[in-house]
Every structure is written in structure tokens, then in C-alpha cells.
Amino acid sequence: MVKVISTNITSPIGWTTEQNYQAYCQGDSALKCYCSGEPYAASLFTTAQRAEMNIEGFTSFESMVIRSVEEALSHADIDISDSRTLFILSTTKANVAELAVAESEQGLYLPPGDTALKIARYLGFRRPPLVVCNACISGLSAQLLAMRMLQTGMYDKAVVSGADMASGFTVSGFQSFMSLSPQPCRPFDIERIGLNLGEAAATMILAESSVEDSTSANRPEEWTIVQGAATNDAYHLSTPHPKAEGLQQAIRLALRGTPTETVATVNAHGTATMFNDQMESKAVEQCGLSDIWLSAYKGCFGHTLGASGLLESILTMRALDDALVLPVRGFEQMGVSGRVRICRDMQRTNRHSFLKIISGFGGCNASMLYAKQACHPGLRQGQMPEVNILCEWKAGPHFSPLQVYKQSIADYPRFYKMDRLSQTAFVATELLLRQTEEKPAAIVLFNRSSSVISDRRHLAILDKEGLASPSVFLYTLPNIMMGEMAIRHHIQGETSLYILSRRDEQLMKQVVEATLSLTEAECILTGWIDCPDDQHIEAELKLLKKQNKWTN
């Protein structure tokens, strides 16, 4: 069992979880209209709030994360310098707003792993941090990873923080998809026309249940993470599966063994985009959850990207502490065909568990079940499955994905639309899987440079043309390379990307072993794919197969 011992939400409507909760209950919101090319509504920090939040020597993004973690730590008696405490950061673009400034002024741009390391060192963490970068599901993916690392006994405590800030980089990208609304968004409503962006950081401090801490005596009914799952649609990079097959699978895995009558609410992604809301409604209906209250918070906070999976889970916990299900702001009339029970007004409940669901670009989905005083032991500490390496492949010093594709593959025209990172992953996977008849059930990849080549290309197009290209912006999400791999090989299990400040074989091994130990995947494709620029390509993949299947 993994327990939640402290939380924080830092947003434009509050610096603490409690302030944000009270603001939501009172109907407050920071959503308002801005203009950058086209008008859009967003929840952004004011200049005064940024000045209050900022720490000298740190960017606004870094300062926001630090403030959130420090506030959460102030309510938890833990030693973060302990080598058995892990720091995980979930984000989609981290410091990308600094990229153009750094390069135009010959400054220093820190990729996400280096940013996390800078934050971790300031706070006093001893262990190297992990960055989870799985588009919109990053916040749940980070919690899922923390749960596994704790349940397998690799660590005793984990500090999980999710954060993103809006910038011209992200705003222009979403505008290129025509997905932003100029008014406060209306999740699941018949008149919804798009999403709002939001800025926030949210932090959870988690502990394995056998670890004693001073907060336990004060919290007789602690929240716990019971179980969760991640899947891939293997259908489309930017459009969810119309039948919600991937999200349905994630929900069913998260609910295993749990009577639905104990669930107070399904907290939805609720982006207020046409296809996502429709898909979520179908998944909820098909999984037999139609009579459970459906809640969603983006009508208040906007879409906070890498923070959303944490922020929305924390807020739901706090509401259920008061036996409440919070309403969906902006919803008036049903606009989806799935049979769902939208929470329009505040509702009282005597149930003490909830389900969080979320989906994102690259076909990824995640679902997590939370409960008070739940018990889900997982593996005993130290118990690991035996793993065999079925095959390996490593790029040579002069590896050219384009040349190899033309010479050895040449049957997938979509290849020419991919960015260099995705082309590298695509070709490497093709060459690896030709060595075996085994099919991977999941993908776990690592890199350092994120999607920096596509990031630079996106910025160059903005500088030259003033308008973003949706086909370029899509690849600024580095997990898209795994979406390409999933579609090509019809891999519908978990697809997770972790960004490190440097290649760390021990940490990578821990992540892979924890994933194999606590998922149903028998065979995982894993390795290192990194493209810091067009001249430097690193690709090394392995196909691993679990020999012993442990029963949770």
C-alpha cells in the first residue's frame, strides 16, 4: 500500500491545497481572455504573483516547482537527503520558454532532466531525479512510477511534483490545432469549442505503508494509491480512439477487484475538446460507471498539462475529505453520447474512493484508483521476476535513420513526416524486432535531450512565419516517438518516456524492473533514444522478457 502523506497545489488562485480547494468551492477562477495571434482564455499567474514566487537564479518554472515542493514538505516529517527518497518531476515542456531566449542571447538552456537536477540539488535531494514526459498523462504516469518504486522496495518515500507554464511556444502549438477556446471552457457541454491552458504546480509526498512517519498519528484516514494502469490506443497520434479502447483497458485494470459502488466519483480529463470528452464518456459508460458522478476541473484551472494528473487528484481527495463531489464548471447541457452522470452542482457522498482518468497525444491513457485506508500490498520488498534479454540492437557511430529506412524498410511512407527522434526510434525498433518473433507488450524508453530538435524547428517557424505548424508542434512532445512505434507494431500496453540528466544505467534498470514487476506485461521494449542535434544520434534498444510472473 502506498499512502499520501502530504500535498500541495500552487496555482493562480492559491499557494496551498487548502487555498485552491476553498477558491474552487467559492466559484473563484483565474481564467480570462488573452491575445496572441488569436484570442484564447487561460489561467495564468499575474506579474505580481510571479514576482512573489520567483527565486533568484531560477526560472519561473523552476521557482514554481520549488515553492510547491517546499510547501508540501513543510507538512511532512521526512528527510529528503535520505538515499531512499526519490524525486520525480512530471512535465510536458518544463523550461522550453527559455530555449529561444537562451539561444538568441547565447545563454544556457537546460533540458528537462538538467532542470530537475537543478531543482533537486537546491531542495537537498541526494538521489538523481527522474522526469516523466508522457504528454497530458505525465502526472498520473509519475504517480504510477512512484507507486511501483515504493512497492518493490527500491525506495521508502517519493516526492512527486508536476508542473507546466504557458508560453508562446505552447499557446501557438495548441492554436495550430485550433483547440483553444477564447472563453472559459465547458467540459462535456453541447456548446464546448475547445480547451483553456493553465499554469500550476502540484506535489504529492508518498510513502510505502511499512515506513513509519510522524504524520501517521495525525491522519487516521490517510489517502492511499490503490492501483493504476497506463495503455496506448495504437490508433492515432493526436486523435483518441473513437471507441475508447485504450482508456477502457486502463480503467478496468485500475478497478480490478474494486466494487464500483464504493467509488464516489470519476474525475475526468475533461478538456472540453470535441473528441476527448466524447471518448471519455464512452469509456465511462462501457466500463459500467454511468451512475457514478463525473467531475472535471478544467473549467476553473484550465489544462495544466504535466500538473493536471496531480492537481486534479489532490483536489478530489480534499473534496472527499469533506464528503463532497465538486461540480464541473461551465457544464450546462449534455454534449456527449456516452451515458454519464455529470456533476453540475456540489454533491454530498459517503463513499471514500475515486477514479482519476486521463488521456493524451501519442495515444496514451492512464487511470488511477485512490481510497482511504485501502490495502493493496503489491509485491513483497525485494521480490523481482527473472528477466531475459531476448535481443539487442545498438546504432553505430555513423548511423543514419533515413539511409537505413530507404535501404532496409521503405514500406511506411509516414516515416517522412516524422521528426528525427521518431525516425530514430522507428528504425531502431524495426531492426531490433527483426531478430525475434516475440512482440513487446509495452515500451519504456529513456533519453536526455527530450525533443529539442523539434522544439528548435517549432521556434524557427514561429520566428519566420508567425504561425505554428501542427505537424511540427506534435513532435515537440517526445513521447510521440512511442506513439509511432505503438501504431506500427500495434502495441497497446504502457508507453512511457523518462528523461534523465545523464545516462544512468542503475536508475534505468530500477524503472524497468519495477515496471515488469507490477504490470501484466511479459515482454518490454526498452532502451535509450536520444538526438541532441541532427549530427548526434544515440540509439540502443533491448527486448526483455519476464520469466516469472508474480501474483499481486
C-alpha positions in Angstrom: 0.0 0.0 0.0 1.3 3.5 -0.9 0.0 6.3 1.3 -0.3 10.1 0.6 1.3 11.9 3.5 1.3 15.5 2.2 0.2 17.5 -0.8 0.4 21.0 -2.4 -1.3 22.8 -5.2 0.3 26.1 -6.4 -1.9 27.9 -8.9 -3.1 31.5 -9.7 -5.9 31.0 -7.2 -3.9 29.7 -4.3 -0.5 28.8 -2.9 -1.7 25.7 -1.0 -4.0 22.8 -1.4 -6.5 24.3 1.0 -6.5 27.7 -0.6 -7.2 26.2 -4.0 -9.9 24.0 -2.6 -11.7 26.9 -0.9 -11.3 29.0 -4.0 -12.9 26.3 -6.1 -15.8 25.9 -3.7 -16.4 29.6 -3.8 -16.5 29.7 -7.5 -13.2 31.6 -8.0 -11.1 31.2 -11.2 -8.2 33.0 -12.8 -9.4 32.1 -16.3 -9.5 35.2 -18.5 -9.0 36.2 -22.2 -5.6 36.9 -23.6 -4.5 37.5 -27.2 -1.5 36.1 -29.1 -2.5 36.0 -32.7 -5.9 34.8 -31.8 -7.8 35.3 -28.5 -7.6 32.5 -26.0 -8.6 32.0 -22.4 -6.1 30.8 -19.9 -5.4 30.7 -16.1 -2.0 32.4 -15.8 0.0 33.9 -12.9 -0.1 37.6 -12.7 3.2 39.7 -12.8 2.8 40.3 -9.1 2.3 36.6 -8.3 5.4 35.7 -10.4 7.5 38.2 -8.5 6.3 36.8 -5.2 7.0 33.2 -6.3 10.3 33.7 -8.2 13.6 32.7 -6.6 16.8 34.4 -7.7 18.9 32.3 -10.1 15.9 30.2 -11.1 13.3 30.5 -13.9 9.6 30.9 -13.2 9.1 27.2 -13.9 11.8 26.1 -11.5 10.7 28.5 -8.8 7.1 27.3 -9.1 8.2 23.7 -8.6 10.4 24.6 -5.7 7.7 26.5 -3.9 5.2 23.7 -4.4 7.6 21.0 -3.1 8.7 23.1 -0.1 5.1 23.8 1.0 4.3 20.1 0.7 7.5 19.2 2.7 6.5 21.6 5.4 3.7 19.2 6.3 5.7 16.0 6.2 8.4 14.9 8.6 10.8 13.3 6.0 14.5 13.6 5.2 14.8 14.2 1.5 18.6 13.8 1.7 18.0 10.1 2.5 19.2 7.9 -0.4 15.9 6.0 -0.2 13.8 9.1 -1.1 13.1 9.6 -4.8 12.2 12.9 -6.6 10.1 12.6 -9.7 9.1 15.6 -11.9 6.2 15.3 -14.4 6.1 17.9 -17.1 5.4 18.3 -20.8 7.8 21.1 -21.7 9.5 22.3 -18.5 11.7 25.2 -19.3 11.1 25.3 -23.0 10.1 29.0 -22.8 13.7 29.7 -22.0 15.0 27.9 -25.1 14.6 30.8 -27.6 16.0 33.4 -25.1 19.0 31.2 -24.2 20.0 30.6 -27.8 19.4 34.1 -29.0 21.5 35.5 -26.2 23.9 32.6 -26.2 22.7 31.7 -22.8 22.2 28.3 -21.2 19.0 26.2 -21.9 18.6 23.3 -19.5 16.8 20.2 -20.9 14.2 18.7 -18.6 16.5 16.3 -16.8 19.0 19.0 -16.0 16.2 21.3 -14.9 15.0 18.6 -12.5 18.6 18.1 -11.2 19.0 21.8 -10.6 15.7 21.8 -8.6 16.6 18.6 -6.7 20.0 20.0 -5.7 18.5 23.2 -4.4 16.0 21.3 -2.3 18.5 18.9 -1.0 17.7 15.6 -2.6 20.5 13.1 -2.7 19.3 10.7 -5.4 19.3 11.7 -9.1 15.7 12.8 -10.2 13.5 11.3 -12.9 11.4 13.3 -15.3 8.2 11.7 -16.6 7.3 13.1 -20.0 4.2 11.4 -21.4 2.2 14.3 -22.7 -1.1 15.0 -20.7 -0.9 11.8 -18.7 2.5 12.7 -17.2 1.1 13.5 -13.7 -0.6 10.1 -13.4 2.4 8.3 -15.0 4.7 9.9 -12.4 2.5 8.6 -9.5 2.3 5.2 -11.1 6.1 5.1 -11.3 6.4 6.2 -7.7 4.0 3.6 -6.5 6.0 0.9 -8.3 9.3 2.0 -6.9 7.9 2.1 -3.4 6.0 -1.2 -3.6 9.1 -3.1 -4.9 11.1 -1.8 -2.0 13.6 0.2 -4.1 12.7 3.4 -2.1 10.8 4.3 1.1 9.4 7.7 0.1 8.8 9.6 -3.1 8.2 13.3 -3.8 6.2 13.6 -7.0 5.8 17.1 -8.5 4.0 18.0 -11.7 4.3 21.4 -13.4 4.0 23.4 -16.6 3.7 27.1 -17.6 2.1 28.6 -20.6 4.2 30.4 -23.2 4.1 31.5 -26.8 5.6 28.1 -27.5 2.7 26.1 -26.2 -0.1 28.6 -27.0 0.9 28.8 -30.7 1.1 25.0 -30.8 -2.4 24.4 -29.5 -3.7 27.3 -31.7 -2.3 25.4 -34.7 -4.6 22.5 -33.8 -7.5 25.0 -33.4 -8.1 23.6 -30.0 -8.1 26.7 -27.8 -11.3 28.4 -26.6 -11.5 32.2 -26.3 -13.9 31.8 -23.4 -13.8 29.7 -20.2 -14.1 26.1 -21.4 -17.2 24.0 -21.0 -16.3 20.3 -20.4 -18.9 17.8 -21.8 -21.2 20.6 -22.8 -23.0 20.7 -26.1 -21.5 24.1 -26.9 -17.9 23.3 -26.0 -15.5 24.6 -28.5 -12.0 23.9 -27.0 -9.7 23.9 -24.1 -8.1 26.6 -21.9 -4.4 26.4 -20.8 -3.4 26.8 -17.2 -0.3 27.3 -15.1 0.3 25.3 -11.9 2.5 23.0 -9.9 1.2 20.2 -7.7 3.1 17.9 -5.4 2.4 14.6 -3.6 4.6 13.1 -1.0 4.2 9.3 -0.9 5.4 6.6 1.4 5.4 2.9 1.4 2.9 1.7 4.1 5.5 -0.1 6.3 7.5 3.1 6.7 6.7 5.0 9.9 6.3 8.8 9.8 5.2 11.3 12.3 2.2 12.3 10.2 0.5 9.0 10.5 -0.8 9.6 14.0 -2.4 12.8 12.9 -4.1 11.2 9.8 -6.1 8.1 10.9 -7.8 8.0 7.5 -4.9 8.6 5.0 -5.4 8.5 1.3 -3.8 5.7 -0.5 -3.0 5.0 -4.1 -4.6 1.6 -4.6 -3.6 0.7 -8.2 -3.3 2.2 -11.6 -2.5 1.4 -15.2 -1.3 3.0 -18.5 -2.2 1.9 -22.0 -1.9 3.1 -25.6 -4.6 3.3 -28.3 -2.1 2.4 -31.1 -4.6 4.3 -33.2 -3.6 7.9 -33.9 -1.1 10.4 -32.7 -3.5 13.3 -31.9 -7.0 11.8 -32.0 -8.3 9.4 -29.3 -9.7 6.1 -30.3 -13.4 6.6 -31.1 -14.4 3.5 -29.1 -12.1 4.5 -26.3 -10.5 1.0 -26.3 -7.2 2.2 -24.7 -8.9 4.2 -21.9 -11.4 1.4 -21.2 -8.5 -1.0 -20.7 -6.7 1.4 -18.3 -9.9 1.8 -16.3 -10.6 -1.9 -16.0 -7.0 -2.5 -14.8 -7.2 0.2 -12.2 -10.6 -1.1 -10.9 -9.5 -4.7 -10.6 -11.2 -6.2 -7.6 -12.9 -3.0 -6.6 -16.8 -2.8 -6.3 -17.9 0.2 -8.3 -20.5 1.0 -5.6 -17.6 2.2 -3.4 -16.4 4.8 -5.9 -17.6 8.4 -5.2 -16.6 10.0 -8.5 -14.8 9.5 -11.7 -12.6 12.6 -12.1 -12.3 13.0 -15.9 -9.6 14.7 -18.0 -12.5 16.9 -19.3 -10.5 19.1 -21.7 -13.7 20.5 -23.4 -12.4 19.4 -26.8 -14.8 17.7 -29.1 -13.2 14.3 -29.4 -11.7 13.8 -25.9 -14.9 14.5 -24.0 -16.8 12.2 -26.3 -14.2 9.4 -25.9 -14.2 9.7 -22.1 -18.0 9.5 -21.9 -17.9 6.3 -24.0 -15.2 4.8 -21.8 -17.0 5.6 -18.6 -20.2 4.1 -20.0 -18.6 0.9 -21.3 -16.9 0.3 -18.0 -20.2 0.3 -16.1 -19.6 3.6 -14.4 -22.6 5.6 -15.8 -24.3 6.1 -12.5 -21.2 7.5 -10.7 -20.7 11.2 -10.5 -18.4 12.5 -13.2 -16.3 15.5 -12.1 -13.7 17.7 -14.0 -11.9 20.9 -13.1 -10.5 22.5 -16.2 -13.4 25.0 -16.2 -11.5 26.5 -13.2 -7.8 25.8 -13.7 -7.6 25.2 -17.4 -5.4 22.4 -18.7 -2.3 22.4 -16.6 -0.6 19.8 -18.7 2.1 18.0 -16.7 0.5 19.1 -13.4 -3.1 18.1 -14.2 -2.9 14.5 -13.2 -1.6 15.5 -9.8 -3.6 18.7 -9.2 -6.9 17.1 -10.1 -6.3 14.0 -7.9 -5.2 16.1 -4.9 -8.3 18.4 -5.2 -10.6 15.3 -5.4 -9.0 13.9 -2.2 -9.5 17.2 -0.4 -13.2 17.4 -1.5 -13.9 13.9 -0.4 -12.4 14.7 3.0 -15.5 16.9 3.3 -17.7 14.2 1.8 -18.2 16.4 -1.4 -18.0 15.8 -5.1 -17.1 19.1 -6.9 -19.1 20.4 -9.8 -18.0 20.7 -13.4 -17.6 24.4 -14.1 -19.1 25.5 -17.4 -21.3 22.5 -18.0 -24.9 23.2 -18.7 -26.3 20.8 -21.3 -25.2 17.3 -22.2 -23.0 17.3 -25.3 -21.6 13.7 -25.4 -23.3 10.5 -26.4 -21.9 8.3 -23.7 -24.3 7.8 -20.7 -22.6 9.7 -17.9 -23.7 11.5 -14.7 -22.2 14.9 -14.9 -21.9 16.7 -11.5 -23.4 20.1 -12.3 -23.8 21.2 -8.6 -22.0 20.3 -5.4 -23.0 16.8 -4.3 -22.6 15.1 -0.9 -21.3 11.5 -0.8 -20.5 8.9 1.9 -18.1 7.0 -0.4 -14.3 7.1 0.2 -12.6 6.2 -3.1 -12.4 7.7 -6.6 -11.0 7.0 -10.0 -8.9 9.5 -12.0 -8.7 9.1 -15.8 -6.7 11.0 -18.3 -5.6 10.7 -22.0 -3.0 12.5 -24.2 -1.3 12.9 -27.5 0.6 9.8 -28.7 -2.4 7.6 -27.9 -1.5 7.4 -24.2 -4.1 6.8 -21.5 -3.9 6.3 -17.7 -6.2 5.6 -14.8 -5.6 5.5 -11.1 -7.7 4.4 -8.1 -7.4 6.2 -4.8 -9.1 5.2 -1.5 -8.9 5.9 2.2 -7.3 3.1 4.3 -7.1 0.8 1.3 -4.9 -2.2 1.2 -3.1 -3.3 -1.9 0.2 -4.9 -0.9 1.7 -5.5 -4.4 5.0 -7.4 -4.3 6.9 -8.0 -1.2 10.1 -6.0 -0.9 13.0 -7.4 -2.9 10.8 -9.8 -4.9 11.7 -9.4 -8.6 11.0 -11.5 -11.6 13.8 -13.0 -13.5 14.4 -11.2 -16.8 16.0 -12.5 -20.0 17.3 -10.3 -22.8 15.8 -11.7 -26.0 17.7 -9.4 -28.4 19.6 -6.2 -28.5 20.4 -3.5 -31.1 22.8 -0.6 -31.0 23.4 2.2 -33.5 26.9 2.6 -34.9 28.8 5.9 -34.9 27.6 6.9 -38.4 24.0 5.6 -38.1 21.6 7.4 -40.4 17.9 6.6 -39.8 16.9 7.9 -43.3 19.5 5.9 -45.1 18.6 2.7 -43.2 15.0 3.2 -43.8 15.5 3.6 -47.6 17.8 0.6 -47.8 16.1 -1.9 -45.4 12.5 -0.8 -44.8 10.9 1.6 -47.3 7.3 0.4 -46.7 5.9 3.1 -44.4 5.6 6.5 -46.2 4.6 8.2 -43.0 8.2 7.9 -42.0 9.0 11.0 -43.9 6.6 13.1 -41.7 8.4 12.1 -38.5 10.9 14.2 -36.7 14.5 12.9 -36.2 13.8 11.4 -32.8 10.8 9.4 -34.0 12.6 8.3 -37.2 15.5 7.0 -35.0 13.1 5.1 -32.6 11.1 3.8 -35.6 14.2 2.4 -37.4 15.8 1.0 -34.3 12.6 -0.8 -33.3 12.3 -2.3 -36.8 15.8 -3.7 -36.8 15.5 -5.0 -33.2 12.2 -6.8 -33.8 13.5 -8.5 -36.9 15.7 -10.6 -34.6 12.7 -12.3 -32.9 9.1 -13.4 -33.2 8.3 -12.0 -29.8 6.0 -9.0 -29.7 6.5 -6.3 -26.9 3.5 -5.6 -24.8 4.9 -2.2 -23.5 7.6 0.4 -24.2 9.8 2.1 -21.7 12.3 4.5 -23.1 14.9 7.0 -21.7 16.7 10.0 -23.1 18.3 13.3 -22.1 17.5 15.9 -24.8 13.8 15.4 -24.9 12.5 16.6 -28.3 15.0 19.5 -28.7 15.3 19.3 -32.5 11.6 19.7 -33.0 11.5 22.4 -30.3 14.0 24.4 -32.3 12.2 23.8 -35.5 8.9 24.9 -34.0 10.5 28.1 -32.7 12.1 28.8 -36.1 8.8 28.5 -37.9 7.2 30.9 -35.4 10.0 33.4 -35.9 9.8 33.2 -39.7 6.1 32.8 -40.3 4.4 33.8 -37.1 2.2 30.7 -37.2 2.9 27.3 -35.9 2.7 24.1 -37.9 0.6 21.4 -36.1 2.7 18.6 -37.7 5.8 20.1 -36.2 4.3 21.1 -32.9 3.1 17.5 -32.4 6.7 16.2 -32.3 7.7 18.7 -29.6 6.1 16.1 -27.3 8.9 13.5 -27.1 6.6 10.6 -26.2 5.2 10.9 -29.8 8.0 8.6 -30.9 6.5 5.8 -28.8 3.1 6.6 -30.3 4.6 6.0 -33.7 6.1 2.7 -32.5 2.8 1.6 -31.0 0.9 2.3 -34.1 3.4 0.5 -36.3 3.5 -2.6 -34.2 0.1 -2.4 -32.6 1.4 -2.2 -29.0 -1.5 -1.4 -26.7 0.2 -1.6 -23.4 2.1 1.1 -21.5 4.3 3.5 -23.4 6.4 5.6 -21.0 9.3 8.0 -21.5 11.7 9.1 -18.8 14.2 11.9 -19.1 17.4 11.9 -17.2 20.2 14.5 -16.7 22.6 11.8 -17.8 22.5 8.2 -18.8 22.2 6.3 -15.5 22.1 2.5 -16.0 21.2 1.7 -12.4 18.3 4.1 -12.3 17.1 2.9 -15.7 17.3 -0.7 -14.5 15.2 0.1 -11.4 12.5 1.7 -13.6 12.3 -1.2 -16.0 12.4 -3.9 -13.2 9.6 -2.1 -11.3 7.5 -1.9 -14.4 8.0 -5.5 -15.2 7.3 -6.5 -11.6 4.0 -4.6 -11.2 2.4 -4.8 -14.7 0.9 -7.7 -16.7 3.4 -7.0 -19.5 5.6 -10.1 -20.0 7.8 -8.5 -22.7 9.0 -4.9 -22.7 10.9 -3.0 -25.4 13.3 -0.6 -23.6 16.4 1.4 -24.1 18.0 4.8 -24.8 17.0 7.0 -27.8 18.5 10.5 -27.8 19.0 13.1 -30.6 20.5 16.3 -29.2 21.0 17.5 -32.8 20.9 16.2 -36.3 24.6 15.1 -36.2 24.5 13.2 -32.9 22.2 10.2 -32.7 22.2 7.6 -29.8 20.0 4.5 -30.1 20.3 1.3 -28.1 17.3 -1.0 -27.6 16.6 -4.3 -25.8 13.7 -6.6 -25.8 13.2 -8.1 -22.3 11.0 -11.0 -21.3 9.8 -11.7 -17.8 10.4 -15.4 -16.8 8.5 -15.5 -13.5 5.0 -13.9 -13.2 4.3 -12.9 -9.6 0.7 -12.7 -8.4 -0.1 -9.4 -6.7 
